[in-house]
Amino acid sequence: MTSTSAGPAAERQPRQQSIARRVVRLVLVPSVVALLIWFAASGYLVFQGFYNRAVANSVRQVSIPAVLALSSLQQERRLSVAYLARPGNGLTGLLDRRRQSDQQVDTLRQAADGALGQAPESIKERWAELTGYLDRLATTRSAIDARTMTGPEAYTFYNGLLDAATDLFDNQARVVPDVTATQGGIIATEVFRAGDLMSRAGSLIDGALASGPLTRADYLEFVRLVGAYHFALTSSAPHFEPAVRTRFAEIEAGDDWKQLTRLEGSITAGGPWAKRVPPGLGIGVDRWSQLTTAVSGDLIDLTVQQADQVSARTLRTGNTQLLTATFGSLLALAIALAAILWAVRQSRVLVDRALSVRLAKLGTDADTLVDQRLPAVMERLRRREQVDLVTEFAAPDYGGDEIGQVARVINRSLQAAAGAAVDEAKARTAGTAMLMGVARRPQRPLQRGLKVVEDLQAQVGDEKLLTDLFDIHHQLNQTRRFLENLVILAGGQIGRRFQNPVALRRVLLASFSEARNYQRITLRRADDVALAGHAVAEVIHLLAELLDNALAFSRPDTTVWVTSSRVQHGVAVEIEDAGVGMSAEAVERANTLLATAPTPDVTELRDGAQIGLHVVAELAKREGVQISLRRSAYGGLLAIVLLPERILVGGDNDGAGDTAAAPVVAAAPPAEPARPAPAEPVRQTSRAAVGVLEPKAEPPSSAGKPPLPHRRPQQHLAPGLLEAEDDDEDTAATPVRSPEDARRRFSRYQRGWAEGAAADRTDENNTDAEQGGNP
């Protein structure tokens, strides 16, 4: 075996790398991938660590100071509602509370400006909403002082401010990736919300105690708020931090909590009051304010304590993640580098032995087999030479290890592939030869049968018998086309040949005659061009197959329309039916088949129902014809056949060119007088009536041989049986009609037959109408 594999194919191949590099890559790539995965994971941990730290810092530096400021605003809300309920009452306390609130809000703003720079965007959005309320605080206070704002309006404003703060706390709790920290933050938010609900309930009673009446709406709101905050505290208590849970138990055991709970129960049981506080309630404005302020302060302490412990744990979690990611990344980097160095060293030890030499020899020999010897063997097989596959693909002994096994497998694979190619080539050659032979053998007797039927058509005068002959002629013509399909699929040529151009109109009519039920075909328009002789037979066959499909897949009472139009690159022939049509997927598959003309698979042809499209595709490929299918507006299909310029000849070729190309068995109907030409229906049952084209017969004697004898009438009869001279003279006197006379005569017969049939139908319709009017 040679050791060279040079050539264009080898030059185009990428440069092969050595086994050493491949072995190094085998370990290096997974190590690098593992390293990248760890870096991605550690990067995620680092990000989560910084993220947790940012959230925890925002809670400790913003949220906890915000709780204190919001607690002061809760008291400001209660005093503002009481002030608006009874003018002049509690103004001093309200002003003091406002000063405390302003100090705490200023502290909150300063802390937020520095702490929220690293916070998530969602926290920044909630903070912007809260600062919007804080910016409106001065305007609201002025409206309260001027009494241009009612108590319910002030109550609503402060509620909106505190709801915005609650949304901020809730979002801070939920954006933390750590589940435990998130749960603890949500619990802190629930405690703050419960304290706010309690403060709102206290503000309602403050207003009622100051103004006198407790309306039914305020009473129902009070009941709802009291129930809501008690439920929130009861459901959140099991999830408190241990120290917070202990503190909440102490609050519940205190006198302030018990007395407030008792008063809330009394108000709930007593219902609304109209003018003044019921005597049985036993509490005034001052005592109620003291109780609500004390309990509200306790709940604020619970919120701060819960948030502080949760944020501290979140901060610890973030620090731990940062440390873990840092040390883990360093450890992973060290392990990956060590693995890479070990892989390089081991690969060198392995490859430096005889492995690389033997593999290089095997690769060179395999290249020679595949690139040189196998193509040479295949070429000899195509030339039908005898080939000994075992000898041709013999390989040297590479030993009994894995390399030797690979070498033997390669040789066996090549032998099997070559053997399969031999069998396939033999089977394909035999099958093609058989198919073409089977298709060609009936052609001669079939052509002679068609000629006999045509001669009988010219001699028989009986209308019924003539119609039967026409039908037999048509059926034989279709049979010839079906046999030609097999020849075409086998790669052969159609036996019919035309030397001179033929008019497109006559080509279309000839294709009509080769289709079943051609009476349903209507020719709308045919351009005045002609087809080159070499393309006539194949275009007729192609159009006949498309027409046959259009007729077969449409109802018997519908018409198939044929139109030809001159276009930029040739002539487009459109075949349109109103049949069952095809799905979009089926149309796409058919167009792909027509465009590519693949070699048909026997399994796809099945019972022969799919032969037509393959035949059309093969003929179109030979003549450069483009065919496309699309869905018709009539519900069926529209087939567009584009005949290229290279197979077209100029107009006015319906005369001498046709006659020279081939004699017409029976002439087509004459042209109508000069007037708008209607669509041209094909109604005859005769193949000859639609202008069938047949190629001129070849001479049966070769050059240098005497012509065959021709039989003359009465040549071998006895003298007594010869007909009289008068009969001979009469017979000789009968003129022989020219093709043009025959065409005109048959056209008159055709029009007369059609007019008579139309008149019969008119008479029947008139008779039916008269009978319908005269019972």
Secondary structure as GFF3:
##gff-version 3
##sequence-region A 1 775
A	DSSP	alpha_helix	8	12	.	.	.	ID=ss1
A	DSSP	alpha_helix	19	58	.	.	.	ID=ss2
A	DSSP	pi_helix	59	63	.	.	.	ID=ss3
A	DSSP	alpha_helix	64	85	.	.	.	ID=ss4
A	DSSP	alpha_helix	91	115	.	.	.	ID=ss5
A	DSSP	alpha_helix	121	135	.	.	.	ID=ss6
A	DSSP	alpha_helix	137	145	.	.	.	ID=ss7
A	DSSP	alpha_helix	151	174	.	.	.	ID=ss8
A	DSSP	alpha_helix	179	211	.	.	.	ID=ss9
A	DSSP	alpha_helix	216	236	.	.	.	ID=ss10
A	DSSP	three_ten_helix	237	239	.	.	.	ID=ss11
A	DSSP	alpha_helix	242	253	.	.	.	ID=ss12
A	DSSP	alpha_helix	255	270	.	.	.	ID=ss13
A	DSSP	three_ten_helix	279	281	.	.	.	ID=ss14
A	DSSP	alpha_helix	285	351	.	.	.	ID=ss15
A	DSSP	alpha_helix	355	368	.	.	.	ID=ss16
A	DSSP	pi_helix	369	373	.	.	.	ID=ss17
A	DSSP	alpha_helix	374	382	.	.	.	ID=ss18
A	DSSP	alpha_helix	389	392	.	.	.	ID=ss19
A	DSSP	alpha_helix	402	440	.	.	.	ID=ss20
A	DSSP	alpha_helix	443	459	.	.	.	ID=ss21
A	DSSP	alpha_helix	463	489	.	.	.	ID=ss22
A	DSSP	beta_strand	502	503	.	.	.	ID=ss23
A	DSSP	alpha_helix	504	513	.	.	.	ID=ss24
A	DSSP	three_ten_helix	518	520	.	.	.	ID=ss25
A	DSSP	beta_strand	521	525	.	.	.	ID=ss26
A	DSSP	beta_strand	530	531	.	.	.	ID=ss27
A	DSSP	alpha_helix	533	552	.	.	.	ID=ss28
A	DSSP	beta_strand	560	567	.	.	.	ID=ss29
A	DSSP	beta_strand	570	576	.	.	.	ID=ss30
A	DSSP	alpha_helix	584	596	.	.	.	ID=ss31
A	DSSP	alpha_helix	602	605	.	.	.	ID=ss32
A	DSSP	alpha_helix	611	623	.	.	.	ID=ss33
A	DSSP	beta_strand	626	631	.	.	.	ID=ss34
A	DSSP	beta_strand	637	644	.	.	.	ID=ss35
A	DSSP	three_ten_helix	645	647	.	.	.	ID=ss36
A	DSSP	beta_strand	648	649	.	.	.	ID=ss37
A	DSSP	alpha_helix	656	661	.	.	.	ID=ss38
A	DSSP	beta_strand	680	681	.	.	.	ID=ss39
A	DSSP	three_ten_helix	688	690	.	.	.	ID=ss40
A	DSSP	three_ten_helix	719	721	.	.	.	ID=ss41
A	DSSP	alpha_helix	725	733	.	.	.	ID=ss42
A	DSSP	alpha_helix	739	773	.	.	.	ID=ss43
###
